[in-house]
Amino acid sequence: MKKRDFVLMMADILEVDPTEILPGASMFDFPVYDSVCALTLMARLEDEAKVECSPDELASLKTIGDVEALVAKQIGFED
């Protein structure tokens, strides 16, 4: 997955402009982020990025940077 694809995926899930997808941004700062949105995030990570995310891991993702680190750890980012 390219980093740009990650940003676009996160912007789509969180229903914001891609410029709002910053590593330090809290997931809870986005009005749409609730339990349903979190499950959507988990499903899209698995389907689009091939990243496995358990419910416990999902609960630990507090910032965009946390999600980015999970992706980087499991599959890395393409140039």
C-alpha contacts under 8 A as a table, 3 or more apart, distances in Angstrom:
res1	aa1	res2	aa2	distance
1	M	5	D	6.43
1	M	6	F	6.88
1	M	49	A	6.14
1	M	75	I	7.79
1	M	76	G	7.43
1	M	77	F	5.35
1	M	78	E	5.69
2	K	5	D	5.20
2	K	6	F	6.45
2	K	77	F	5.24
2	K	78	E	4.76
2	K	79	D	6.37
3	K	6	F	4.97
3	K	7	V	6.29
3	K	77	F	5.95
3	K	78	E	7.14
3	K	79	D	7.85
4	R	7	V	5.08
4	R	8	L	6.20
5	D	8	L	5.07
5	D	9	M	6.03
6	F	9	M	5.10
6	F	10	M	6.14
6	F	68	E	7.86
7	V	10	M	5.17
7	V	11	A	6.06
7	V	18	P	6.11
7	V	21	I	6.23
8	L	11	A	5.04
8	L	12	D	6.12
8	L	18	P	5.96
9	M	12	D	5.14
9	M	13	I	6.21
10	M	13	I	5.09
10	M	14	L	5.98
10	M	18	P	7.77
10	M	21	I	7.02
10	M	41	L	7.94
11	A	14	L	5.17
11	A	15	E	5.58
11	A	16	V	5.03
11	A	17	D	5.87
11	A	18	P	5.07
11	A	20	E	7.56
11	A	21	I	6.45
12	D	15	E	4.96
12	D	16	V	6.65
13	I	37	C	7.07
13	I	40	T	7.29
13	I	41	L	6.71
14	L	30	F	6.56
14	L	32	V	6.09
14	L	33	Y	6.58
14	L	37	C	7.61
15	E	32	V	7.26
16	V	20	E	6.59
17	D	20	E	5.69
17	D	21	I	7.60
18	P	21	I	5.43
19	T	22	L	7.34
21	I	25	A	7.05
21	I	64	I	6.84
22	L	25	A	5.43
22	L	64	I	6.35
22	L	65	G	7.33
23	P	63	T	6.63
23	P	64	I	4.80
23	P	65	G	3.93
23	P	66	D	7.63
23	P	68	E	7.54
24	G	63	T	6.02
24	G	64	I	6.37
24	G	65	G	5.97
25	A	29	D	7.13
25	A	63	T	5.44
25	A	64	I	5.74
25	A	65	G	7.54
26	S	29	D	5.34
26	S	30	F	7.61
26	S	62	K	5.80
26	S	63	T	4.23
26	S	64	I	6.47
27	M	30	F	5.92
27	M	33	Y	6.52
27	M	61	L	7.79
27	M	62	K	5.63
27	M	63	T	5.07
27	M	64	I	6.36
28	F	31	P	7.13
28	F	33	Y	6.03
28	F	34	D	7.93
28	F	62	K	7.44
29	D	33	Y	7.84
30	F	33	Y	5.55
31	P	34	D	7.97
32	V	37	C	6.78
33	Y	36	V	7.72
33	Y	37	C	5.27
33	Y	38	A	6.62
34	D	37	C	5.18
34	D	38	A	6.10
35	S	38	A	4.98
35	S	39	L	6.29
36	V	39	L	5.16
36	V	40	T	6.26
37	C	40	T	4.91
37	C	41	L	6.14
38	A	41	L	4.97
38	A	42	M	6.27
38	A	58	L	7.25
39	L	42	M	4.97
39	L	43	A	6.16
40	T	43	A	5.11
40	T	44	R	6.08
41	L	44	R	5.23
41	L	45	L	6.02
42	M	45	L	5.21
42	M	46	E	6.33
42	M	53	C	6.14
42	M	58	L	6.97
43	A	46	E	5.19
43	A	47	D	6.06
44	R	47	D	4.95
44	R	48	E	5.47
44	R	49	A	7.25
45	L	48	E	5.62
45	L	49	A	5.07
45	L	50	K	6.23
45	L	51	V	5.34
45	L	52	E	7.20
45	L	53	C	7.54
46	E	49	A	5.80
46	E	50	K	4.52
46	E	51	V	4.76
46	E	52	E	5.57
46	E	53	C	7.21
47	D	50	K	5.63
47	D	51	V	7.79
49	A	71	V	7.58
49	A	75	I	7.88
50	K	75	I	7.81
51	V	70	L	7.90
51	V	71	V	6.34
51	V	74	Q	6.34
51	V	75	I	7.05
52	E	74	Q	7.98
53	C	57	E	5.85
53	C	58	L	6.20
54	S	57	E	5.10
54	S	58	L	6.10
55	P	58	L	4.93
55	P	59	A	6.22
56	D	59	A	5.16
56	D	60	S	6.47
57	E	60	S	5.10
57	E	61	L	6.61
58	L	61	L	5.42
59	A	62	K	7.61
61	L	64	I	7.76
61	L	66	D	5.31
61	L	67	V	6.02
62	K	66	D	6.32
63	T	66	D	5.10
63	T	67	V	6.72
64	I	67	V	5.21
64	I	68	E	6.16
65	G	68	E	4.86
65	G	69	A	5.97
66	D	69	A	5.08
66	D	70	L	6.28
67	V	70	L	5.12
67	V	71	V	6.40
68	E	71	V	5.19
68	E	72	A	6.10
69	A	72	A	4.94
69	A	73	K	5.90
70	L	73	K	5.15
70	L	74	Q	6.25
71	V	74	Q	5.33
71	V	75	I	5.82
71	V	76	G	6.14
71	V	77	F	7.66
72	A	75	I	5.56
72	A	76	G	3.83
72	A	77	F	6.00
73	K	76	G	5.98
